[in-house]
Amino acid sequence: MCDAVEGNNDEVLKFVGDAMLGIFPIVGDTASSCSDGLAAARIAREALADENRRRADAGLPRIEYGIALHVGDVMYGNIGSKTRLDFTVIGPAVNLTARIETLRGKLGRPLLVSADFISVSGVTAEALGAFPLKGVGTLQNIYAPRD
């Protein structure tokens, strides 16, 4: 997963449990940054498919995963207190992305994107519906990019 993110002009910011947070800074064209994020997601999906084939051959369970992509403003830097700092990103865009990822199991899709991502990326996608998300005041339209 790290190779997929870092190989596309992006950065792995942190690991939390079995999750990873990657950021895709917008430098210049927003659509190009979205393309980088989508390319990273596709590379990660291919790597996980390979790993799951190896696991199946070894009689091990599959690795289930979810990837969510959203575009929005964040605040970043060392956040915390005098005794505990963490370099991270915070803000509604981060929260929305995390909430979108939680729909993976319900929708049966490993890659989900927001309406904002669709509107700036030009990606062709299948509309999956509008969903309430914890801590988000309005229903959110969720999409699955077409390969």
Phi and psi in radians as a Rosetta constraint file:
Dihedral C 1 N 2 CA 2 C 2 CIRCULARHARMONIC -1.095 0.35
Dihedral N 2 CA 2 C 2 N 3 CIRCULARHARMONIC -0.762 0.35
Dihedral C 2 N 3 CA 3 C 3 CIRCULARHARMONIC -1.055 0.35
Dihedral N 3 CA 3 C 3 N 4 CIRCULARHARMONIC -0.679 0.35
Dihedral C 3 N 4 CA 4 C 4 CIRCULARHARMONIC -1.096 0.35
Dihedral N 4 CA 4 C 4 N 5 CIRCULARHARMONIC -0.758 0.35
Dihedral C 4 N 5 CA 5 C 5 CIRCULARHARMONIC -1.267 0.35
Dihedral N 5 CA 5 C 5 N 6 CIRCULARHARMONIC -0.887 0.35
Dihedral C 5 N 6 CA 6 C 6 CIRCULARHARMONIC -1.202 0.35
Dihedral N 6 CA 6 C 6 N 7 CIRCULARHARMONIC -0.357 0.35
Dihedral C 6 N 7 CA 7 C 7 CIRCULARHARMONIC -1.433 0.35
Dihedral N 7 CA 7 C 7 N 8 CIRCULARHARMONIC 0.013 0.35
Dihedral C 7 N 8 CA 8 C 8 CIRCULARHARMONIC -2.213 0.35
Dihedral N 8 CA 8 C 8 N 9 CIRCULARHARMONIC 0.745 0.35
Dihedral C 8 N 9 CA 9 C 9 CIRCULARHARMONIC 1.082 0.35
Dihedral N 9 CA 9 C 9 N 10 CIRCULARHARMONIC 0.520 0.35
Dihedral C 9 N 10 CA 10 C 10 CIRCULARHARMONIC -2.192 0.35
Dihedral N 10 CA 10 C 10 N 11 CIRCULARHARMONIC -3.092 0.35
Dihedral C 10 N 11 CA 11 C 11 CIRCULARHARMONIC -2.458 0.35
Dihedral N 11 CA 11 C 11 N 12 CIRCULARHARMONIC 2.316 0.35
Dihedral C 11 N 12 CA 12 C 12 CIRCULARHARMONIC -1.404 0.35
Dihedral N 12 CA 12 C 12 N 13 CIRCULARHARMONIC 2.086 0.35
Dihedral C 12 N 13 CA 13 C 13 CIRCULARHARMONIC -1.605 0.35
Dihedral N 13 CA 13 C 13 N 14 CIRCULARHARMONIC -0.711 0.35
Dihedral C 13 N 14 CA 14 C 14 CIRCULARHARMONIC -2.919 0.35
Dihedral N 14 CA 14 C 14 N 15 CIRCULARHARMONIC 2.911 0.35
Dihedral C 14 N 15 CA 15 C 15 CIRCULARHARMONIC -2.073 0.35
Dihedral N 15 CA 15 C 15 N 16 CIRCULARHARMONIC 2.375 0.35
Dihedral C 15 N 16 CA 16 C 16 CIRCULARHARMONIC -2.340 0.35
Dihedral N 16 CA 16 C 16 N 17 CIRCULARHARMONIC 1.905 0.35
Dihedral C 16 N 17 CA 17 C 17 CIRCULARHARMONIC 1.046 0.35
Dihedral N 17 CA 17 C 17 N 18 CIRCULARHARMONIC -2.183 0.35
Dihedral C 17 N 18 CA 18 C 18 CIRCULARHARMONIC -1.733 0.35
Dihedral N 18 CA 18 C 18 N 19 CIRCULARHARMONIC 0.314 0.35
Dihedral C 18 N 19 CA 19 C 19 CIRCULARHARMONIC -1.882 0.35
Dihedral N 19 CA 19 C 19 N 20 CIRCULARHARMONIC 2.740 0.35
Dihedral C 19 N 20 CA 20 C 20 CIRCULARHARMONIC -2.255 0.35
Dihedral N 20 CA 20 C 20 N 21 CIRCULARHARMONIC 2.452 0.35
Dihedral C 20 N 21 CA 21 C 21 CIRCULARHARMONIC -1.935 0.35
Dihedral N 21 CA 21 C 21 N 22 CIRCULARHARMONIC 2.064 0.35
Dihedral C 21 N 22 CA 22 C 22 CIRCULARHARMONIC -2.013 0.35
Dihedral N 22 CA 22 C 22 N 23 CIRCULARHARMONIC 2.522 0.35
Dihedral C 22 N 23 CA 23 C 23 CIRCULARHARMONIC -2.084 0.35
Dihedral N 23 CA 23 C 23 N 24 CIRCULARHARMONIC 2.609 0.35
Dihedral C 23 N 24 CA 24 C 24 CIRCULARHARMONIC -2.207 0.35
Dihedral N 24 CA 24 C 24 N 25 CIRCULARHARMONIC 1.501 0.35
Dihedral C 24 N 25 CA 25 C 25 CIRCULARHARMONIC -1.028 0.35
Dihedral N 25 CA 25 C 25 N 26 CIRCULARHARMONIC 2.415 0.35
Dihedral C 25 N 26 CA 26 C 26 CIRCULARHARMONIC -1.526 0.35
Dihedral N 26 CA 26 C 26 N 27 CIRCULARHARMONIC 1.928 0.35
Dihedral C 26 N 27 CA 27 C 27 CIRCULARHARMONIC -2.094 0.35
Dihedral N 27 CA 27 C 27 N 28 CIRCULARHARMONIC 1.851 0.35
Dihedral C 27 N 28 CA 28 C 28 CIRCULARHARMONIC 1.508 0.35
Dihedral N 28 CA 28 C 28 N 29 CIRCULARHARMONIC -2.034 0.35
Dihedral C 28 N 29 CA 29 C 29 CIRCULARHARMONIC -1.400 0.35
Dihedral N 29 CA 29 C 29 N 30 CIRCULARHARMONIC 2.139 0.35
Dihedral C 29 N 30 CA 30 C 30 CIRCULARHARMONIC -1.078 0.35
Dihedral N 30 CA 30 C 30 N 31 CIRCULARHARMONIC -0.702 0.35
Dihedral C 30 N 31 CA 31 C 31 CIRCULARHARMONIC -1.063 0.35
Dihedral N 31 CA 31 C 31 N 32 CIRCULARHARMONIC -0.626 0.35
Dihedral C 31 N 32 CA 32 C 32 CIRCULARHARMONIC -1.152 0.35
Dihedral N 32 CA 32 C 32 N 33 CIRCULARHARMONIC -0.709 0.35
Dihedral C 32 N 33 CA 33 C 33 CIRCULARHARMONIC -1.140 0.35
Dihedral N 33 CA 33 C 33 N 34 CIRCULARHARMONIC -0.669 0.35
Dihedral C 33 N 34 CA 34 C 34 CIRCULARHARMONIC -1.113 0.35
Dihedral N 34 CA 34 C 34 N 35 CIRCULARHARMONIC -0.699 0.35
Dihedral C 34 N 35 CA 35 C 35 CIRCULARHARMONIC -1.084 0.35
Dihedral N 35 CA 35 C 35 N 36 CIRCULARHARMONIC -0.689 0.35
Dihedral C 35 N 36 CA 36 C 36 CIRCULARHARMONIC -1.062 0.35
Dihedral N 36 CA 36 C 36 N 37 CIRCULARHARMONIC -0.795 0.35
Dihedral C 36 N 37 CA 37 C 37 CIRCULARHARMONIC -1.087 0.35
Dihedral N 37 CA 37 C 37 N 38 CIRCULARHARMONIC -0.757 0.35
Dihedral C 37 N 38 CA 38 C 38 CIRCULARHARMONIC -1.160 0.35
Dihedral N 38 CA 38 C 38 N 39 CIRCULARHARMONIC -0.690 0.35
Dihedral C 38 N 39 CA 39 C 39 CIRCULARHARMONIC -1.095 0.35
Dihedral N 39 CA 39 C 39 N 40 CIRCULARHARMONIC -0.736 0.35
Dihedral C 39 N 40 CA 40 C 40 CIRCULARHARMONIC -1.082 0.35
Dihedral N 40 CA 40 C 40 N 41 CIRCULARHARMONIC -0.730 0.35
Dihedral C 40 N 41 CA 41 C 41 CIRCULARHARMONIC -1.101 0.35
Dihedral N 41 CA 41 C 41 N 42 CIRCULARHARMONIC -0.717 0.35
Dihedral C 41 N 42 CA 42 C 42 CIRCULARHARMONIC -1.179 0.35
Dihedral N 42 CA 42 C 42 N 43 CIRCULARHARMONIC -0.714 0.35
Dihedral C 42 N 43 CA 43 C 43 CIRCULARHARMONIC -1.105 0.35
Dihedral N 43 CA 43 C 43 N 44 CIRCULARHARMONIC -0.738 0.35
Dihedral C 43 N 44 CA 44 C 44 CIRCULARHARMONIC -1.092 0.35
Dihedral N 44 CA 44 C 44 N 45 CIRCULARHARMONIC -0.736 0.35
Dihedral C 44 N 45 CA 45 C 45 CIRCULARHARMONIC -1.080 0.35
Dihedral N 45 CA 45 C 45 N 46 CIRCULARHARMONIC -0.732 0.35
Dihedral C 45 N 46 CA 46 C 46 CIRCULARHARMONIC -1.130 0.35
Dihedral N 46 CA 46 C 46 N 47 CIRCULARHARMONIC -0.737 0.35
Dihedral C 46 N 47 CA 47 C 47 CIRCULARHARMONIC -1.120 0.35
Dihedral N 47 CA 47 C 47 N 48 CIRCULARHARMONIC -0.716 0.35
Dihedral C 47 N 48 CA 48 C 48 CIRCULARHARMONIC -1.213 0.35
Dihedral N 48 CA 48 C 48 N 49 CIRCULARHARMONIC -0.593 0.35
Dihedral C 48 N 49 CA 49 C 49 CIRCULARHARMONIC -1.107 0.35
Dihedral N 49 CA 49 C 49 N 50 CIRCULARHARMONIC -0.747 0.35
Dihedral C 49 N 50 CA 50 C 50 CIRCULARHARMONIC -1.078 0.35
Dihedral N 50 CA 50 C 50 N 51 CIRCULARHARMONIC -0.795 0.35
Dihedral C 50 N 51 CA 51 C 51 CIRCULARHARMONIC -1.104 0.35
Dihedral N 51 CA 51 C 51 N 52 CIRCULARHARMONIC -0.712 0.35
Dihedral C 51 N 52 CA 52 C 52 CIRCULARHARMONIC -1.163 0.35
Dihedral N 52 CA 52 C 52 N 53 CIRCULARHARMONIC -0.562 0.35
Dihedral C 52 N 53 CA 53 C 53 CIRCULARHARMONIC -1.138 0.35
Dihedral N 53 CA 53 C 53 N 54 CIRCULARHARMONIC -0.759 0.35
Dihedral C 53 N 54 CA 54 C 54 CIRCULARHARMONIC -1.085 0.35
Dihedral N 54 CA 54 C 54 N 55 CIRCULARHARMONIC -0.738 0.35
Dihedral C 54 N 55 CA 55 C 55 CIRCULARHARMONIC -1.125 0.35
Dihedral N 55 CA 55 C 55 N 56 CIRCULARHARMONIC -0.717 0.35
Dihedral C 55 N 56 CA 56 C 56 CIRCULARHARMONIC -1.076 0.35
Dihedral N 56 CA 56 C 56 N 57 CIRCULARHARMONIC -0.749 0.35
Dihedral C 56 N 57 CA 57 C 57 CIRCULARHARMONIC -1.091 0.35
Dihedral N 57 CA 57 C 57 N 58 CIRCULARHARMONIC -0.514 0.35
Dihedral C 57 N 58 CA 58 C 58 CIRCULARHARMONIC -1.617 0.35
Dihedral N 58 CA 58 C 58 N 59 CIRCULARHARMONIC 0.047 0.35
Dihedral C 58 N 59 CA 59 C 59 CIRCULARHARMONIC 1.310 0.35
Dihedral N 59 CA 59 C 59 N 60 CIRCULARHARMONIC 0.363 0.35
Dihedral C 59 N 60 CA 60 C 60 CIRCULARHARMONIC -1.720 0.35
Dihedral N 60 CA 60 C 60 N 61 CIRCULARHARMONIC 2.717 0.35
Dihedral C 60 N 61 CA 61 C 61 CIRCULARHARMONIC -1.210 0.35
Dihedral N 61 CA 61 C 61 N 62 CIRCULARHARMONIC 2.712 0.35
Dihedral C 61 N 62 CA 62 C 62 CIRCULARHARMONIC -1.157 0.35
Dihedral N 62 CA 62 C 62 N 63 CIRCULARHARMONIC 2.687 0.35
Dihedral C 62 N 63 CA 63 C 63 CIRCULARHARMONIC -1.637 0.35
Dihedral N 63 CA 63 C 63 N 64 CIRCULARHARMONIC 2.010 0.35
Dihedral C 63 N 64 CA 64 C 64 CIRCULARHARMONIC -1.578 0.35
Dihedral N 64 CA 64 C 64 N 65 CIRCULARHARMONIC 2.523 0.35
Dihedral C 64 N 65 CA 65 C 65 CIRCULARHARMONIC -2.633 0.35
Dihedral N 65 CA 65 C 65 N 66 CIRCULARHARMONIC 2.878 0.35
Dihedral C 65 N 66 CA 66 C 66 CIRCULARHARMONIC -2.478 0.35
Dihedral N 66 CA 66 C 66 N 67 CIRCULARHARMONIC 2.499 0.35
Dihedral C 66 N 67 CA 67 C 67 CIRCULARHARMONIC -2.247 0.35
Dihedral N 67 CA 67 C 67 N 68 CIRCULARHARMONIC 2.290 0.35
Dihedral C 67 N 68 CA 68 C 68 CIRCULARHARMONIC -2.160 0.35
Dihedral N 68 CA 68 C 68 N 69 CIRCULARHARMONIC 2.412 0.35
Dihedral C 68 N 69 CA 69 C 69 CIRCULARHARMONIC -2.172 0.35
Dihedral N 69 CA 69 C 69 N 70 CIRCULARHARMONIC 2.358 0.35
Dihedral C 69 N 70 CA 70 C 70 CIRCULARHARMONIC -2.575 0.35
Dihedral N 70 CA 70 C 70 N 71 CIRCULARHARMONIC 2.712 0.35
Dihedral C 70 N 71 CA 71 C 71 CIRCULARHARMONIC -2.146 0.35
Dihedral N 71 CA 71 C 71 N 72 CIRCULARHARMONIC 2.321 0.35
Dihedral C 71 N 72 CA 72 C 72 CIRCULARHARMONIC -3.123 0.35
Dihedral N 72 CA 72 C 72 N 73 CIRCULARHARMONIC 3.020 0.35
Dihedral C 72 N 73 CA 73 C 73 CIRCULARHARMONIC -1.388 0.35
Dihedral N 73 CA 73 C 73 N 74 CIRCULARHARMONIC 2.468 0.35
Dihedral C 73 N 74 CA 74 C 74 CIRCULARHARMONIC -2.344 0.35
Dihedral N 74 CA 74 C 74 N 75 CIRCULARHARMONIC 2.839 0.35
Dihedral C 74 N 75 CA 75 C 75 CIRCULARHARMONIC -1.886 0.35
Dihedral N 75 CA 75 C 75 N 76 CIRCULARHARMONIC 2.417 0.35
Dihedral C 75 N 76 CA 76 C 76 CIRCULARHARMONIC -2.381 0.35
Dihedral N 76 CA 76 C 76 N 77 CIRCULARHARMONIC 2.748 0.35
Dihedral C 76 N 77 CA 77 C 77 CIRCULARHARMONIC 2.491 0.35
Dihedral N 77 CA 77 C 77 N 78 CIRCULARHARMONIC -2.937 0.35
Dihedral C 77 N 78 CA 78 C 78 CIRCULARHARMONIC -1.376 0.35
Dihedral N 78 CA 78 C 78 N 79 CIRCULARHARMONIC 2.040 0.35
Dihedral C 78 N 79 CA 79 C 79 CIRCULARHARMONIC -2.133 0.35
Dihedral N 79 CA 79 C 79 N 80 CIRCULARHARMONIC 2.386 0.35
Dihedral C 79 N 80 CA 80 C 80 CIRCULARHARMONIC 2.613 0.35
Dihedral N 80 CA 80 C 80 N 81 CIRCULARHARMONIC -2.440 0.35
Dihedral C 80 N 81 CA 81 C 81 CIRCULARHARMONIC -2.201 0.35
Dihedral N 81 CA 81 C 81 N 82 CIRCULARHARMONIC -3.079 0.35
Dihedral C 81 N 82 CA 82 C 82 CIRCULARHARMONIC -1.094 0.35
Dihedral N 82 CA 82 C 82 N 83 CIRCULARHARMONIC -0.507 0.35
Dihedral C 82 N 83 CA 83 C 83 CIRCULARHARMONIC -1.756 0.35
Dihedral N 83 CA 83 C 83 N 84 CIRCULARHARMONIC -0.176 0.35
Dihedral C 83 N 84 CA 84 C 84 CIRCULARHARMONIC -2.629 0.35
Dihedral N 84 CA 84 C 84 N 85 CIRCULARHARMONIC 1.841 0.35
Dihedral C 84 N 85 CA 85 C 85 CIRCULARHARMONIC -1.944 0.35
Dihedral N 85 CA 85 C 85 N 86 CIRCULARHARMONIC 2.605 0.35
Dihedral C 85 N 86 CA 86 C 86 CIRCULARHARMONIC -2.476 0.35
Dihedral N 86 CA 86 C 86 N 87 CIRCULARHARMONIC 2.209 0.35
Dihedral C 86 N 87 CA 87 C 87 CIRCULARHARMONIC -1.374 0.35
Dihedral N 87 CA 87 C 87 N 88 CIRCULARHARMONIC 2.062 0.35
Dihedral C 87 N 88 CA 88 C 88 CIRCULARHARMONIC -2.737 0.35
Dihedral N 88 CA 88 C 88 N 89 CIRCULARHARMONIC -3.098 0.35
Dihedral C 88 N 89 CA 89 C 89 CIRCULARHARMONIC -2.085 0.35
Dihedral N 89 CA 89 C 89 N 90 CIRCULARHARMONIC 2.521 0.35
Dihedral C 89 N 90 CA 90 C 90 CIRCULARHARMONIC -2.406 0.35
Dihedral N 90 CA 90 C 90 N 91 CIRCULARHARMONIC 2.874 0.35
Dihedral C 90 N 91 CA 91 C 91 CIRCULARHARMONIC 2.284 0.35
Dihedral N 91 CA 91 C 91 N 92 CIRCULARHARMONIC 2.972 0.35
Dihedral C 91 N 92 CA 92 C 92 CIRCULARHARMONIC -0.981 0.35
Dihedral N 92 CA 92 C 92 N 93 CIRCULARHARMONIC -0.602 0.35
Dihedral C 92 N 93 CA 93 C 93 CIRCULARHARMONIC -1.131 0.35
Dihedral N 93 CA 93 C 93 N 94 CIRCULARHARMONIC -0.665 0.35
Dihedral C 93 N 94 CA 94 C 94 CIRCULARHARMONIC -1.179 0.35
Dihedral N 94 CA 94 C 94 N 95 CIRCULARHARMONIC -0.787 0.35
Dihedral C 94 N 95 CA 95 C 95 CIRCULARHARMONIC -1.088 0.35
Dihedral N 95 CA 95 C 95 N 96 CIRCULARHARMONIC -0.764 0.35
Dihedral C 95 N 96 CA 96 C 96 CIRCULARHARMONIC -1.090 0.35
Dihedral N 96 CA 96 C 96 N 97 CIRCULARHARMONIC -0.732 0.35
Dihedral C 96 N 97 CA 97 C 97 CIRCULARHARMONIC -1.054 0.35
Dihedral N 97 CA 97 C 97 N 98 CIRCULARHARMONIC -0.792 0.35
Dihedral C 97 N 98 CA 98 C 98 CIRCULARHARMONIC -1.095 0.35
Dihedral N 98 CA 98 C 98 N 99 CIRCULARHARMONIC -0.688 0.35
Dihedral C 98 N 99 CA 99 C 99 CIRCULARHARMONIC -1.181 0.35
Dihedral N 99 CA 99 C 99 N 100 CIRCULARHARMONIC -0.669 0.35
Dihedral C 99 N 100 CA 100 C 100 CIRCULARHARMONIC -1.078 0.35
Dihedral N 100 CA 100 C 100 N 101 CIRCULARHARMONIC -0.729 0.35
Dihedral C 100 N 101 CA 101 C 101 CIRCULARHARMONIC -1.043 0.35
Dihedral N 101 CA 101 C 101 N 102 CIRCULARHARMONIC -0.550 0.35
Dihedral C 101 N 102 CA 102 C 102 CIRCULARHARMONIC -1.172 0.35
Dihedral N 102 CA 102 C 102 N 103 CIRCULARHARMONIC -0.262 0.35
Dihedral C 102 N 103 CA 103 C 103 CIRCULARHARMONIC -1.411 0.35
Dihedral N 103 CA 103 C 103 N 104 CIRCULARHARMONIC -0.167 0.35
Dihedral C 103 N 104 CA 104 C 104 CIRCULARHARMONIC -0.888 0.35
Dihedral N 104 CA 104 C 104 N 105 CIRCULARHARMONIC -0.871 0.35
Dihedral C 104 N 105 CA 105 C 105 CIRCULARHARMONIC -1.135 0.35
Dihedral N 105 CA 105 C 105 N 106 CIRCULARHARMONIC -0.766 0.35
Dihedral C 105 N 106 CA 106 C 106 CIRCULARHARMONIC -1.110 0.35
Dihedral N 106 CA 106 C 106 N 107 CIRCULARHARMONIC -0.684 0.35
Dihedral C 106 N 107 CA 107 C 107 CIRCULARHARMONIC -1.621 0.35
Dihedral N 107 CA 107 C 107 N 108 CIRCULARHARMONIC -0.187 0.35
Dihedral C 107 N 108 CA 108 C 108 CIRCULARHARMONIC 1.155 0.35
Dihedral N 108 CA 108 C 108 N 109 CIRCULARHARMONIC 0.495 0.35
Dihedral C 108 N 109 CA 109 C 109 CIRCULARHARMONIC -2.175 0.35
Dihedral N 109 CA 109 C 109 N 110 CIRCULARHARMONIC 2.309 0.35
Dihedral C 109 N 110 CA 110 C 110 CIRCULARHARMONIC -1.369 0.35
Dihedral N 110 CA 110 C 110 N 111 CIRCULARHARMONIC -0.316 0.35
Dihedral C 110 N 111 CA 111 C 111 CIRCULARHARMONIC -2.261 0.35
Dihedral N 111 CA 111 C 111 N 112 CIRCULARHARMONIC 2.080 0.35
Dihedral C 111 N 112 CA 112 C 112 CIRCULARHARMONIC -2.176 0.35
Dihedral N 112 CA 112 C 112 N 113 CIRCULARHARMONIC 2.552 0.35
Dihedral C 112 N 113 CA 113 C 113 CIRCULARHARMONIC -2.329 0.35
Dihedral N 113 CA 113 C 113 N 114 CIRCULARHARMONIC 2.744 0.35
Dihedral C 113 N 114 CA 114 C 114 CIRCULARHARMONIC -1.486 0.35
Dihedral N 114 CA 114 C 114 N 115 CIRCULARHARMONIC 2.896 0.35
Dihedral C 114 N 115 CA 115 C 115 CIRCULARHARMONIC -1.092 0.35
Dihedral N 115 CA 115 C 115 N 116 CIRCULARHARMONIC -0.649 0.35
Dihedral C 115 N 116 CA 116 C 116 CIRCULARHARMONIC -1.091 0.35
Dihedral N 116 CA 116 C 116 N 117 CIRCULARHARMONIC -0.705 0.35
Dihedral C 116 N 117 CA 117 C 117 CIRCULARHARMONIC -1.089 0.35
Dihedral N 117 CA 117 C 117 N 118 CIRCULARHARMONIC -0.792 0.35
Dihedral C 117 N 118 CA 118 C 118 CIRCULARHARMONIC -1.075 0.35
Dihedral N 118 CA 118 C 118 N 119 CIRCULARHARMONIC -0.754 0.35
Dihedral C 118 N 119 CA 119 C 119 CIRCULARHARMONIC -1.166 0.35
Dihedral N 119 CA 119 C 119 N 120 CIRCULARHARMONIC -0.538 0.35
Dihedral C 119 N 120 CA 120 C 120 CIRCULARHARMONIC -1.747 0.35
Dihedral N 120 CA 120 C 120 N 121 CIRCULARHARMONIC -0.288 0.35
Dihedral C 120 N 121 CA 121 C 121 CIRCULARHARMONIC -1.587 0.35
Dihedral N 121 CA 121 C 121 N 122 CIRCULARHARMONIC -0.478 0.35
Dihedral C 121 N 122 CA 122 C 122 CIRCULARHARMONIC 1.319 0.35
Dihedral N 122 CA 122 C 122 N 123 CIRCULARHARMONIC 0.218 0.35
Dihedral C 122 N 123 CA 123 C 123 CIRCULARHARMONIC -1.268 0.35
Dihedral N 123 CA 123 C 123 N 124 CIRCULARHARMONIC 2.439 0.35
Dihedral C 123 N 124 CA 124 C 124 CIRCULARHARMONIC -1.431 0.35
Dihedral N 124 CA 124 C 124 N 125 CIRCULARHARMONIC 2.269 0.35
Dihedral C 124 N 125 CA 125 C 125 CIRCULARHARMONIC -2.563 0.35
Dihedral N 125 CA 125 C 125 N 126 CIRCULARHARMONIC 2.792 0.35
Dihedral C 125 N 126 CA 126 C 126 CIRCULARHARMONIC -1.638 0.35
Dihedral N 126 CA 126 C 126 N 127 CIRCULARHARMONIC 2.210 0.35
Dihedral C 126 N 127 CA 127 C 127 CIRCULARHARMONIC -1.280 0.35
Dihedral N 127 CA 127 C 127 N 128 CIRCULARHARMONIC 2.236 0.35
Dihedral C 127 N 128 CA 128 C 128 CIRCULARHARMONIC -1.804 0.35
Dihedral N 128 CA 128 C 128 N 129 CIRCULARHARMONIC -0.169 0.35
Dihedral C 128 N 129 CA 129 C 129 CIRCULARHARMONIC 2.178 0.35
Dihedral N 129 CA 129 C 129 N 130 CIRCULARHARMONIC 3.099 0.35
Dihedral C 129 N 130 CA 130 C 130 CIRCULARHARMONIC -1.865 0.35
Dihedral N 130 CA 130 C 130 N 131 CIRCULARHARMONIC 2.314 0.35
Dihedral C 130 N 131 CA 131 C 131 CIRCULARHARMONIC -2.284 0.35
Dihedral N 131 CA 131 C 131 N 132 CIRCULARHARMONIC 2.501 0.35
Dihedral C 131 N 132 CA 132 C 132 CIRCULARHARMONIC -1.341 0.35
Dihedral N 132 CA 132 C 132 N 133 CIRCULARHARMONIC 2.431 0.35
Dihedral C 132 N 133 CA 133 C 133 CIRCULARHARMONIC -2.231 0.35
Dihedral N 133 CA 133 C 133 N 134 CIRCULARHARMONIC 2.427 0.35
Dihedral C 133 N 134 CA 134 C 134 CIRCULARHARMONIC -0.926 0.35
Dihedral N 134 CA 134 C 134 N 135 CIRCULARHARMONIC 2.216 0.35
Dihedral C 134 N 135 CA 135 C 135 CIRCULARHARMONIC 1.389 0.35
Dihedral N 135 CA 135 C 135 N 136 CIRCULARHARMONIC 0.043 0.35
Dihedral C 135 N 136 CA 136 C 136 CIRCULARHARMONIC -1.970 0.35
Dihedral N 136 CA 136 C 136 N 137 CIRCULARHARMONIC 2.190 0.35
Dihedral C 136 N 137 CA 137 C 137 CIRCULARHARMONIC -1.240 0.35
Dihedral N 137 CA 137 C 137 N 138 CIRCULARHARMONIC -0.360 0.35
Dihedral C 137 N 138 CA 138 C 138 CIRCULARHARMONIC -2.219 0.35
Dihedral N 138 CA 138 C 138 N 139 CIRCULARHARMONIC 2.760 0.35
Dihedral C 138 N 139 CA 139 C 139 CIRCULARHARMONIC -1.042 0.35
Dihedral N 139 CA 139 C 139 N 140 CIRCULARHARMONIC 2.493 0.35
Dihedral C 139 N 140 CA 140 C 140 CIRCULARHARMONIC -2.006 0.35
Dihedral N 140 CA 140 C 140 N 141 CIRCULARHARMONIC 2.216 0.35
Dihedral C 140 N 141 CA 141 C 141 CIRCULARHARMONIC -1.317 0.35
Dihedral N 141 CA 141 C 141 N 142 CIRCULARHARMONIC 2.236 0.35
Dihedral C 141 N 142 CA 142 C 142 CIRCULARHARMONIC -2.069 0.35
Dihedral N 142 CA 142 C 142 N 143 CIRCULARHARMONIC 2.499 0.35
Dihedral C 142 N 143 CA 143 C 143 CIRCULARHARMONIC -2.291 0.35
Dihedral N 143 CA 143 C 143 N 144 CIRCULARHARMONIC 2.736 0.35
Dihedral C 143 N 144 CA 144 C 144 CIRCULARHARMONIC -2.072 0.35
Dihedral N 144 CA 144 C 144 N 145 CIRCULARHARMONIC 2.055 0.35
Dihedral C 144 N 145 CA 145 C 145 CIRCULARHARMONIC -1.048 0.35
Dihedral N 145 CA 145 C 145 N 146 CIRCULARHARMONIC 2.495 0.35
Dihedral C 145 N 146 CA 146 C 146 CIRCULARHARMONIC -1.485 0.35
Dihedral N 146 CA 146 C 146 N 147 CIRCULARHARMONIC 2.424 0.35
